[in-house]
Amino acid sequence: MATATVLNDQLERLANFEPTTFPVLSLYLDTRANEHGRDNFGVFLRQELAQKAASFPKRSSDRESFDQDAARIEEWVRTELQASANGAVIFACAGADLFEAMQLEVPVGESRLYVSHAPHLYHLTRIQDQYPRYVAVVADTNRARIFVFGLRTVETATTVESPKSKRVSAGGWSQARYQRHVENFREQHVKEVMDLLERIVLDEGIDKVVFAGDDVLTSYLREQMTQEISKRFVDILKLDMTTPEHEVLQTTLEAIRQKDEEEDRDKVEAMLGAWRSGGLGAAGFKEVMKALANGQVEELFVSESIEREHPEPEPVDAAVLPHLETVREPNARKQDVFVADELVTRAKQTGAKVTIVEDRSLLEGVEGVGATLRFRL
């Protein structure tokens, strides 16, 4: 199965794919079994490939490229797709020597096939946004389990174990000294966990950490957090060391999503405030696309509803999308593009962060799209 790192690398490569005159196929397959334990994607794939193929003239170079891609996709699905996969994503263009396929643990939503002049990356970006990489730490006073999660799978799991402190029965001064010893022992244990955790988040470039432990450990965790961990801190949950791995994943992922929703709301409000005041903000499709073309965008905000509201290619001024002149008539005034995909691809090309905003009401009044800017022209 593809990891979060593999997905990120693929997104970067595909975002920089040069638009071509040949058809580029972007296939998203929901490979989950239905309630009867059967796969439904086979029928979808055959019908969609046949329907899209018929739209190209027979014996044309476009049809030849498409037919080669269709045959290769069907072969890959038949021989490479694992039964355990919940989703598959394939990008293909024989005329431009492109074929990239990945299998995913996470679902891709409904099956879709896009045929355009460049890879369709919106859904892959949304998957990345929905299932981010993060670290979860489940700890008690002498042991810790550190997980790196990504795309709803365990990338790595590390255990830190300190020697247990023996209980003794003593009174007066001896009891007080023993209590200090226990407290020092716990502090040292937590410090060792934090030191290892900091190395992991810095080496792996991870920006969110969730802790889980009992009430005794909570105060030690808060006191021993380094500056780097504090910047990435999400929450402390109540789980114990015996919690199964899949429950740790499910519980911590929910905490990550709740944190993301809070951050999205705050960031969108700040972005809209900057836009209204003429500061470092942009809103609306045309304004944001111009900012992307100029390399101004720091972070792009796209409503999760934008593709449902713009499901088909739409004409856009060529002046806003100059890169499309390479695949259409030089004097054309309008170009047809998938709105959501064009925004995401341009953001990836210019190194802008992309955030898919799940609460559609936040961007409802600005065509479902906004951006914070690096600078103003």
N, C-alpha and C positions, 0 to 999 in steps of 0.2 A: 504494500500500500504506500501511496505517496505520503511523505512527511510535509510538515509546514514549511520547512526550509526548501524542499524540492518545489513545492507550489510557488513560493516566493520567487525562486530563480526562474521558473517557467514564465511567470507573469512578466518579469523584467525582460526576458528574451522576446516574448511575443509582443510586448508593447512597442518594441523597437523594430518590429517586422515592417519592411518597406511595403506600402500598398502596391498591389499588382493588378494587372488587367485580367489575370486568370481568377476563376472563382476560388475563394477560400472557404472551406467548410469548418464550422465550429459546432461540434456535437456535444450536447450534455445529455447523458443517459441516466435515468433513474432505474437502477438495476435491482432494487429491492423486490422481493417476492410479494405477491398479493396475498389476500386473506386465505387463499386456497394453496399457498405455497408455490405458485407458478410465476414465472417471469412474463411481464407484458411488453418489455421493450423491443422484442424481436419484431413484432408486427409493426410497431411504430417506425422502427429503423427501415424496414423494407419499403413501407408506404412512402415515407418522407424522401428517401433517396430516389425512388422511382419518380415521384412527383416533381422534385427539384430538377432531376436530370432532364425530364421532358421539356423544361422551360428553355433549354439551350438547343440551338439548331443542330441537327444530326451532322456528323462528320466535321463539325467546327472544332477549333483548337480548345475552346472552352469546354465543349462537351467531352472531348477526349481526356482533358485534365480531370474533369468531374468524374467520369467513369472509372478512371484509374484510382481516384481517391475512394470512391464508393466500394470498389472491389477490395482495396486494402483495409478499409474500415471493417467490412464484413469479415474478412479473414482474421483481423486482430480480435474482434469480438468473439469469434468462434474458437480461436486457439489460445488467446492470452488472458481473457477476462476471467478472473477468479470468482467462484461462487460466493465467497465471503464479502465481496465488494458491494457497497451500497450505492455507489455512483461511479461513473466513468466520464472522462472529458477527453475529447480528441480534436485536434486541429490538423487540417490536411489541405495541401495544395500541391498536386504533382507538378504543375507548371512552374512553381516557384521552389520546388524541392523542399517542401515542408511536410513533416508528419511527426506530431508529438501526441502521445497518449499517456494518461495516468488513471490509476484506479484509486478510489477514495473510500475510507471508512465512513465518512459523513455523507448524508444524502445531498443530491444536487437540486432537489425540487422536481418539478415535472420535466419530462424529456423534451428537448428542444433541438432543432437543427437550424442554424443560421448560415446563409450563403452570402458573402459580401466580398470586398476587396482586401480585407484585413481580418485578423482574428477578432472574435467577439469576446471581450474579456469581462464584461460587467458581472456575469454570474460567478465567474471564478474569483473575482475580487470580493463579491459578497460572501462567498464561502470562507475566504480568508478572514473577513471581518467578523463573521459569526462564530468562528472557531479559532480564536487567536492562540498564540503560544503564551504560556504563563507557567509560573512555578507554584506548586502547592507543597506546604510543609505540614506534616502531621507529627506532633511531638508530645512527649511527656518529660518527666524530670531527668530521665537518663537515656532516652532513645529518641531518634527522629527519622522519619521517612521523607525524603525530598524527591518530588516528582516534577519532571518537565513534561507538560501536556501540550499538544498541538494537534489540530484537526481531530479532536475528540479521541486521541490515542496517547499512550504513554511513550514518549521518546526516550527518556532515561529515568531510572529509579535508583536512588542512592540511600543507604542506611548509615546513620551515624549512631554509634552506641558507646556510652561512657560506662565505666565500672559503677555498679550499684553501691550506694552507701549503706552499710549495715546499721540496723536499728539497735540502740542500746537503751538500757533503763538506768538513768542516773539522776541525781537531784542536785540542787544548789548550783555551785559554780560549774561543775562538770556538765550539767544539763545545758547551761547557757553556752558553754564552749562548744558542745556538740551541735547545738542549734546553729551557731555561727558557721561551723564546719559544713553542715547540710546546705545552708544558704550559699556559701562560697562554692560548694560543689555544683549546685544548680546554676549559679551564675556562669561558672566556667563551661558547663555543658552548653548552655544557651549561646555563649560567646563562640564556641567552636562551631555550632550550627550556623550562626550568623556569618562567620568568616567564610565558611564553605559556600553558603548561599550567595554571598556577595561575589565570590569568584564565578559562580555559575551565571548569575544574571549579567555580569559584565562580559564574560567570555561569549555568552550566547546571545547577547543583545536583547534580553527580555525585560519588558517594562511593567509587568504586574506580578505581585506575589500575594498569595493567600495563605494564612496560617490557620491551623486547627489544633486545639489542645484543650486540656481541662482548666478549671478555674485557677488551680495552683500555679500553672505555668504562664497564664496570661500576663500577669504583672511582669514577670521576668522577660517575656518576649518584647513587651513594650519598652522596657528600660534598656534592653540591649540592642535595639535596632540601630544600625549604622545609618548614616545620612543617605547612602545609596539605596538601602532597603526602605527607608522611610518614604522616599520619593515614589517607590513602586508599591507601597502597602495598599491593600484593598480592604481586608477585613480579617478578624479572628473568629473562626467558627468553632462549634463544640463537636469535635469528633475524637475518638480514641484510637489508640495504636492498632486495635484489632479491626478497624473499619475496612471492609474489602475495597480493593483498588477502584472498581467501577463505581462504588458509592462515593469515594473521595472525588473522583472525576465529576460525577453528576452534581454533587453538592457545591464544589468549588467553582465549576463552570457557571452555575446559576448566580453565584456571588459576583463573578467577573462580569456577567451580563448586566446585572443590576448596577454595578459601578459604571459600566460603559454608558448605560442609559442616563445616569446622572451627569456624567461628563459631557455627553452629547448635548444635553439640554443647556448646560452652562456655556459650552463653547459656541453653540448656535446663537444663543442670546447675545454673547459678546460679539460674534461676527456680524449679526444684524445691527447691533448698536454702532459698530464701526462703520458699516455701510451707510446707515442713515445719517451719520455725522460727517460723511466724506472722508473717513479714515481708511485704515487698511482692511477694507471689506468689499466684497462684490456679491451681487445677487441677481438671479435671473439667468436664463440660458445664454443669451447673446453676450451679456457683460462678462460672465464667467468664462465663456469660450475665448473671448478676446484676451482676457487676463492669462488664460492657459497658453495661448499662442505666443504671448510675450514673456512667458516664464515667470510671471508674477505670483502665481498661486503657491502658498505655503501649505494649506490644507483645504481639500475639496470636501464639501458636504453634499451628499446626494440622498434624496428621500428614497426609502425602500419601495415606494409606490410608483416611482418615475417610469419604470418600464411597462407596468400595467397601463399607465396613462398614455404612453408613447410606444405601443407594441410594434409598429411598422416604421420603415424608413421614412423620414420626412425631409422636404427640401429646406436647405439652409444656405444663406449667402455664401458664395465661394470666398468672399473677402474675409469671412470669419474662419474658414477652413482652407487655407491656401495649400496645404499638403495634398489635398484631394485633386488638385489640378493634374497630378501625374497620372491619374487613372480615368479622367474624363476629358471632355473637350476643353481646350485652353480658354475658349471664350464663353464657356457656360457661366451663367449668372447664379445658378442654384445647383446644389449637390444634395443627393439623398443620403441621409445617415440615420443610424439608430442613435437617438439622443443620449440615452444612458451610457451606451457603450462608447460613444465618441468622447464624452466627458471623462470617463474612467481611463481610457487609453491615453488621452492627452496628458492627464495628470501623472500617470505612470511614466510617460516619456520625459517629463520635466522634473521628476523626483519629488513631486508633491505627495503628501500623505492623503489617502482616501478614506473617508468615513461614511459608511452607509447608515443613515439615520432611520431607526426603526419607527419612531413616532412621526407619522406623516404630517401631523398638525404643525410641527415645528417649522417646516419649510413650505407650508401650504400656500402662503401668500406670495412666494417668490419663484413660482414654477418648479418647485421641488429641488432647487439647487442654489448653493451659495459657496463662498470661499473666503478664507483669510488670505491676505496678501503679504508678500515679502517687501514690496515697495510699490509706490505709485509713480506713474509716468507723468 
